[in-house]
């Protein structure tokens, strides 16, 4: 978090955060009314989430020596339509109660975009709650576009029943080159795929948060789930927060959900309570999974084009599980 020239606005200064801001930023995070599920957002160290990315910046808005706003930024190498480029990820933008609708968030968003544009990024991406009308109005006025929607499901593993007919096997996605090529080929043409997908998201545990993958076979179908455990990186105690993330989820055949249920119940037996799983919004999928969800957080995936980037080509959006 190197220093940048302060951007002045009437009464407000935008600057790079320092470790001395930690307590104020934690308090600001806790005051956010639209922070989403506690299991997604919770952490003891505000800056710990930055550890998931190589290049980051945290901007704060200061008024009369008091922190009244924050925006977190990560610069990530990605592929868009299969082609490499740089993109920024904007997250945890917060404005203190009493300072909202006064332009603080707009100043932070503009400052973040200016930094990323200077760094050569062609896009900024972000996730905003579907019901957060204020933030959606703000980013829309700043030229952001909604390009996808995700339902972030907090699955309650206690609601899944063990199934003796389902066979489950733990797999290292990198251990079988043919299998790895098939898995990674599935997402190669998604937009915003991490450029170094293999090394960044599939480093064997405990070197990275990737815990491995589970494949299940049952009557009439199969399922595949990759697991990501970033609790320690987020400053969370694994003994208290018994939840990990699921990604690269694939169900095949009429019995695919039955096979997935077998995986879920196995994770419950291993000592977990919840599975955090983002999925592209789909009415049919939502109807199947809703009875098993303790909470569902609905997000718009939004982008802003920078440095003369053209419209995003048609195609699916990849959800980077580090988000």
N, C-alpha and C positions, 0 to 999 in steps of 0.2 A: 504494500500500500504506500507507494512513493508519493511525495507531495506534489500537488498541482497548484497553479495559481488560483487564488480565491476568486470566486465569481460573486460579485456584489449585486445585491438587489435591495430595494428600500427596506432597511431595518433587518435584513436577513443576509447572512454570509453562508455560502456553500463551500465546504472544505473537505479534505480527506480525513476520515476518522483516525483516531489514535487509540492505543490501548486504554488511555485514561477515560475514554468515552464509554467504556464497557457497561457500567452500571446504568447509565442513562439510556443506553440502547436497549438493554434488557427490560427496563421499565417501560420503554416505548413499545417494545414488542408485546409485552403483557397487556398493554392498554388497547391493543388493536381489536376492534369489535368484529372484524371480518377475517381473522387470521386463518380460518379453516380448522380442520381437525387438530386437536391437541397433539395427537400421535404423529402428525406430519410435521408440525411446527416446533414442537418442544425441544429445548436444549438448555444446558446450564451455562454454556459459554457462547455469547452472541457470535463471535468470530469463528467458531468451530466449523460452521457450514462451509466456510471458504476453503477448507482443506480438500474438498472434493475437486477443486479446479486448480490449474497451474497458475493462471493470471487473474487476479481479482482486484477490485477496488470497492471501498465502502465510502460513500459520500454522506455527509451529515449537513443538515441545515441548522444554523445557530442563530438565535435571537437573544440579544442581551445576555450573552454568555450561557445560554441555556439551549440544549439540544431539543429541537422541535420537529425534526424530520430525519429520515434516513433512506438511502437507496443502496442496495447491494448489486454489484455487477461482476460478471465473469466473462472473460474472453475465451471462446472455445473454438478449436478447429473442427469443422464439420464438413459434411457433404450435402449439397443441395442438388437434386436431380442427378446424383452420381458424381458431381463435380466438386472438387475441394474449394473451400472458401473459409473465411473467418466470420464468426457470428458472435454477438454479445448475448448474454442472458441477464435479464433484469429481474430482481426478486427482492422480497421483503421491503418494499417501499412503504414506509409508515409516516404518518404525520400526527403530531400530538393533538389530543382533543382540545378544542378551542382554537386551533390554528388551521383546521381544515377549511376548504373552500376559500382560502385567502391567497392561493397561488404558490404555496410552499411546495406541494407535490409537483406542480408544473415546472418550477425552477429546478427541482431535483432531476426530473425526467429529462429536461433539456440538457442539463449539465452532463448526465450520463451518456446521452446520445452523442454529444459533442466529443467526449473522450473516446468513445468507441469508433466514431467516424474518423478521428485522427489516427486511430490504430489500424485503419483500413478495413473495418468490418463492413459487410454488405447488408447485414440484417441485425436487428435486435429482436429477441424473442422474449416472451413472458407468459405467465399464467395468471389470470384474474378471475375471481369468483363470478359465476354467471349472474348472481344476484347483487353484485357490487356495482350498482348503477352509477355511483359517483365516480369511481375509478374508470369505468368503461367510457363514460362521457369525457373524462379528462384525456385519456389516451386517444380517443377518437378525434378530439380537437387537435391533437399533436401529430396526426397522420398515421396512427396505428390501424391495422386491419385484423379482423377476426378470420383465421384460416382453418381452425379446427375446434373441436370441443372434446374434452375428456371428462369421464366420470371417475373420480378417485375413490375407490371402494375400500372401506375399513371392514374387512371380513372378520366375523366372529367365528373363530375356529371351533368353538364349543357347539356350534349349530350343525356341524357336519358329522355324519355317522361313519364309524369304521366299516369297511367293506372287505370281508375275507376273500372275495372273488377278484379283488384288484391287486395286481402285483406291482410293486414299486422298486425302482432301482435308482441309485444315485449315480450321476454321470458328470465327468469333467468334460465340458464342451470342447476343450482344446485337445483332449486325449485321443479323439478320433478325427483325423483330418477331413475325411469325407463327410462326416456328420457336421463338423464345424462349418465346412464350406456351404452345406445346405442351409444351416441355421442362419449364417450371416448373409447368405444370398437372398434370404427372405426379406431383408430390410435394406438391401444395398441401394435401392432406388427411392427409399423414403427421403423426405426432406429433413434436414438437421440431424442426420445420423452422425455420431462422433466419428471423426476421421480415423482415429486410432481405436476403433470399437473393440478389437480383440484385446489389446493391452490395457485399455482403460476400464472396460467393464467385465472382463473375464479373467482377471488375474486370480489364480487359485488362492483361496483362503488358507492361512491368515495373512498373506502378503497384501491383500486388498479386501474390500468389503464383499466381493463375490464369494458366496458360500458354496457354489456348485449348482447343479441342476438336478431336478428329479423328473423321471419319466415313469408313467404309470400305464399299465395295460389291463383292461377289464373287458367284460362281455360287451362286444359291439363297438369298442372305441379305445382311444388312448389320449393321454394328456402329457404336456411338457411344461415345466415351470422352472425358470431360473430364479435364484434367490440372492438378495443383496442386503447385507447387514451393515449399515453405517451408523449404528447407535453410538459406538465409542467416538467416531469422528464428529458426531453432532453433540458430544458432551453428555450423552445419556447413559444411565446405569442399566446395563442389560438385565440385571436381576429385578429391576423395578419396571422397566418398559419392555414387555415381552412381545415385541412385534418386529417383523422384518418385512422387506419389500419383495414383491413378486413382479417379474417382467418377462418378456419373451414368452408370454403364455399362449399355448397352442392346444386346442381341443380338436380331435378328429373322430368322426363317426358318431352314430346315434348314442353310443355309450361314452362319449368324450367327457361329459359333465360328471358321470359316475366315476370315471377314472380320476378326474380332478378332485372330486370329493374325497377319494381315497388319499390323495396327497395332503389335502387340508387336514384330515383327521390324523394322519401320521405326524404332521407338524405340531398338532395339539399334544400328541403323546410325547413329543420331544421337549415339551415345556413352553411352547409359544401360546399366546392368547389371540393374537390378531395377525392378519396378513394384509399389508397395504398394497393395493393393486390398481394402477391406473389403466383404464381401457378407453378406446375411442367410443364416444357416445353412440349407442345403438339401442333402440327401444326393446328389441327382443332379448338381447343380452341382459339389459337392465332388469327386465321382468323376471328372468331366471335367477339372477344373483341377489336381487333386493331382499328376499327373505333371509339371506345369510349375512347381510351387512348390518353392522352396528351403526354405521354412518356412511353417507355418500356425500362427497364434496364435488360440486360441479364447477369445472374450470373452462373458460375460454382460452384457447391458445392464440396469442396475438403476436403480430410482428410489425416492425417498422423497417422500411427499406432505407438503406443508406448508400452514399457514394454512387448514386445513379443506378442502383440495382433495378431491374425491371420487375414486372409482376411475377409472383411465385408461380411456377408451372403447376399444372394439375398433378396430384399425387398425394399419397398418404403422408402424415406427419409422424415422425419418430419421437416418442416420449423418452427423453434421457432420464433414466431412473435416478440419477444423482440429484435431479431437481426435487 
